[in-house]
Amino acid sequence: MSGEVKVWDPVVRLFHWALAISIAIAWLTAEDMQSVHHVAGYVAAGLLAVRIVWGVIGPRTARFSSFVRHPSTVIGYLCDIAAGRERRFLGHNPAGGAMIVALMLAIAAQATMGYLLTTDAFFGVDWLAELHGAFAYVILGLIGLHVAGVLIASVRHRENLPLAMITGRKRGLAADEMG
């Protein structure tokens, strides 16, 4: 196959960038602008809810079934990356799929903790507030790994994945890349 093909639909692309923006806003407003921080957290949670639904009913490349793989497949793919022999995927590769799941679970947990801190039962509970603050660094670490993976895949496969997440299009798979 040659030329560019449509891979990611507008819902997936809008979700990706809107989530990135809401997380950045939540991070930047955590100490000084609590009302903005709360709104950013609720936006992130709402985006996750939409993405979960879209992951079930959306087009093929948006569905979880197209990119969520068994852990042994993910580990095998990570070994292939380390050995420099990973294959290129039109949609998300197994490591990218695992990162999506990890980020979604971490952000959902973070949003849940943040919400609980606004309730009468957990308002001012130190251990939960500390966990919420510490978990922000877990998410930051996952984002760092995600960006590193995108950069590695972009260089190794000679394609601009950030641009593909804007345009929704990638270079089609060549005959030797299909498998």
C-alpha positions as a Python dict, from the first residue, in 0.01 Angstrom:
ca = {
    (1, 'M'): (0, 0, 0),
    (2, 'S'): (133, 345, -78),
    (3, 'G'): (32, 699, 1),
    (4, 'E'): (-143, 819, 311),
    (5, 'V'): (-442, 651, 470),
    (6, 'K'): (-689, 769, 731),
    (7, 'V'): (-606, 615, 1067),
    (8, 'W'): (-742, 825, 1354),
    (9, 'D'): (-1086, 983, 1342),
    (10, 'P'): (-1164, 1333, 1471),
    (11, 'V'): (-1302, 1205, 1804),
    (12, 'V'): (-977, 1023, 1888),
    (13, 'R'): (-764, 1320, 1783),
    (14, 'L'): (-974, 1577, 1967),
    (15, 'F'): (-977, 1354, 2277),
    (16, 'H'): (-598, 1319, 2268),
    (17, 'W'): (-519, 1689, 2244),
    (18, 'A'): (-801, 1805, 2474),
    (19, 'L'): (-687, 1555, 2738),
    (20, 'A'): (-327, 1675, 2704),
    (21, 'I'): (-442, 2035, 2749),
    (22, 'S'): (-666, 1956, 3046),
    (23, 'I'): (-386, 1764, 3220),
    (24, 'A'): (-143, 2050, 3159),
    (25, 'I'): (-393, 2299, 3300),
    (26, 'A'): (-461, 2077, 3602),
    (27, 'W'): (-87, 2046, 3665),
    (28, 'L'): (-20, 2418, 3630),
    (29, 'T'): (-311, 2524, 3852),
    (30, 'A'): (-277, 2262, 4129),
    (31, 'E'): (-136, 2501, 4389),
    (32, 'D'): (-282, 2843, 4318),
    (33, 'M'): (-602, 2820, 4115),
    (34, 'Q'): (-817, 2548, 4266),
    (35, 'S'): (-1135, 2635, 4078),
    (36, 'V'): (-954, 2609, 3744),
    (37, 'H'): (-779, 2292, 3865),
    (38, 'H'): (-1116, 2135, 3951),
    (39, 'V'): (-1266, 2224, 3613),
    (40, 'A'): (-963, 2080, 3433),
    (41, 'G'): (-1002, 1759, 3633),
    (42, 'Y'): (-1372, 1731, 3551),
    (43, 'V'): (-1297, 1796, 3184),
    (44, 'A'): (-1036, 1519, 3188),
    (45, 'A'): (-1283, 1281, 3353),
    (46, 'G'): (-1553, 1370, 3100),
    (47, 'L'): (-1312, 1319, 2812),
    (48, 'L'): (-1221, 976, 2950),
    (49, 'A'): (-1587, 879, 2966),
    (50, 'V'): (-1640, 980, 2604),
    (51, 'R'): (-1325, 793, 2496),
    (52, 'I'): (-1433, 476, 2676),
    (53, 'V'): (-1764, 480, 2492),
    (54, 'W'): (-1587, 559, 2165),
    (55, 'G'): (-1345, 274, 2232),
    (56, 'V'): (-1641, 37, 2214),
    (57, 'I'): (-1862, 189, 1942),
    (58, 'G'): (-1619, 399, 1735),
    (59, 'P'): (-1449, 311, 1409),
    (60, 'R'): (-1210, 13, 1396),
    (61, 'T'): (-885, 197, 1483),
    (62, 'A'): (-1057, 376, 1774),
    (63, 'R'): (-1180, 53, 1932),
    (64, 'F'): (-990, -95, 2222),
    (65, 'S'): (-1009, -432, 2048),
    (66, 'S'): (-782, -297, 1772),
    (67, 'F'): (-493, -199, 2001),
    (68, 'V'): (-525, -349, 2349),
    (69, 'R'): (-307, -659, 2348),
    (70, 'H'): (-217, -937, 2591),
    (71, 'P'): (75, -845, 2822),
    (72, 'S'): (296, -1111, 2659),
    (73, 'T'): (242, -941, 2321),
    (74, 'V'): (335, -605, 2471),
    (75, 'I'): (648, -748, 2634),
    (76, 'G'): (743, -918, 2307),
    (77, 'Y'): (700, -590, 2121),
    (78, 'L'): (913, -404, 2379),
    (79, 'C'): (1184, -669, 2332),
    (80, 'D'): (1159, -619, 1957),
    (81, 'I'): (1206, -243, 2008),
    (82, 'A'): (1515, -308, 2221),
    (83, 'A'): (1650, -537, 1948),
    (84, 'G'): (1567, -283, 1676),
    (85, 'R'): (1332, -516, 1490),
    (86, 'E'): (985, -394, 1586),
    (87, 'R'): (730, -388, 1310),
    (88, 'R'): (537, -79, 1214),
    (89, 'F'): (164, -62, 1281),
    (90, 'L'): (-90, 148, 1099),
    (91, 'G'): (-276, 223, 1423),
    (92, 'H'): (-136, 199, 1775),
    (93, 'N'): (137, -57, 1829),
    (94, 'P'): (114, -295, 2130),
    (95, 'A'): (329, -69, 2351),
    (96, 'G'): (119, 234, 2254),
    (97, 'G'): (-198, 44, 2334),
    (98, 'A'): (-63, -52, 2676),
    (99, 'M'): (32, 312, 2738),
    (100, 'I'): (-319, 427, 2648),
    (101, 'V'): (-465, 185, 2902),
    (102, 'A'): (-211, 285, 3168),
    (103, 'L'): (-273, 656, 3115),
    (104, 'M'): (-650, 615, 3112),
    (105, 'L'): (-644, 414, 3436),
    (106, 'A'): (-405, 656, 3604),
    (107, 'I'): (-604, 963, 3499),
    (108, 'A'): (-931, 799, 3606),
    (109, 'A'): (-779, 718, 3947),
    (110, 'Q'): (-645, 1073, 3977),
    (111, 'A'): (-979, 1227, 3885),
    (112, 'T'): (-1155, 1001, 4134),
    (113, 'M'): (-917, 1101, 4411),
    (114, 'G'): (-957, 1466, 4321),
    (115, 'Y'): (-1334, 1439, 4330),
    (116, 'L'): (-1328, 1256, 4664),
    (117, 'L'): (-1123, 1540, 4811),
    (118, 'T'): (-1417, 1773, 4740),
    (119, 'T'): (-1668, 1558, 4929),
    (120, 'D'): (-1763, 1591, 5293),
    (121, 'A'): (-1627, 1244, 5367),
    (122, 'F'): (-1276, 1312, 5235),
    (123, 'F'): (-1233, 1689, 5242),
    (124, 'G'): (-904, 1767, 5418),
    (125, 'V'): (-800, 1402, 5451),
    (126, 'D'): (-422, 1429, 5441),
    (127, 'W'): (-333, 1083, 5314),
    (128, 'L'): (-568, 1117, 5016),
    (129, 'A'): (-444, 1466, 4936),
    (130, 'E'): (-84, 1342, 4951),
    (131, 'L'): (-168, 1043, 4732),
    (132, 'H'): (-342, 1272, 4483),
    (133, 'G'): (-35, 1496, 4472),
    (134, 'A'): (205, 1203, 4436),
    (135, 'F'): (-7, 1041, 4167),
    (136, 'A'): (32, 1353, 3955),
    (137, 'Y'): (398, 1254, 3923),
    (138, 'V'): (299, 901, 3818),
    (139, 'I'): (93, 1054, 3538),
    (140, 'L'): (380, 1286, 3445),
    (141, 'G'): (612, 984, 3428),
    (142, 'L'): (368, 797, 3205),
    (143, 'I'): (339, 1102, 2980),
    (144, 'G'): (719, 1114, 2957),
    (145, 'L'): (730, 747, 2855),
    (146, 'H'): (451, 808, 2605),
    (147, 'V'): (636, 1099, 2444),
    (148, 'A'): (960, 897, 2438),
    (149, 'G'): (779, 608, 2268),
    (150, 'V'): (627, 841, 2011),
    (151, 'L'): (968, 993, 1936),
    (152, 'I'): (1135, 651, 1909),
    (153, 'A'): (865, 519, 1676),
    (154, 'S'): (871, 840, 1470),
    (155, 'V'): (1246, 815, 1416),
    (156, 'R'): (1260, 438, 1366),
    (157, 'H'): (970, 427, 1121),
    (158, 'R'): (1044, 763, 958),
    (159, 'E'): (704, 913, 1022),
    (160, 'N'): (579, 1211, 1217),
    (161, 'L'): (338, 1057, 1470),
    (162, 'P'): (247, 1388, 1640),
    (163, 'L'): (146, 1524, 1299),
    (164, 'A'): (-52, 1205, 1232),
    (165, 'M'): (-243, 1266, 1557),
    (166, 'I'): (-334, 1610, 1418),
    (167, 'T'): (-419, 1511, 1061),
    (168, 'G'): (-545, 1160, 1132),
    (169, 'R'): (-340, 1026, 842),
    (170, 'K'): (-32, 805, 820),
    (171, 'R'): (172, 647, 546),
    (172, 'G'): (9, 323, 442),
    (173, 'L'): (170, -10, 517),
    (174, 'A'): (410, -144, 257),
    (175, 'A'): (385, -508, 157),
    (176, 'D'): (685, -601, 376),
    (177, 'E'): (525, -428, 681),
    (178, 'M'): (202, -627, 673),
    (179, 'G'): (187, -922, 902),
}
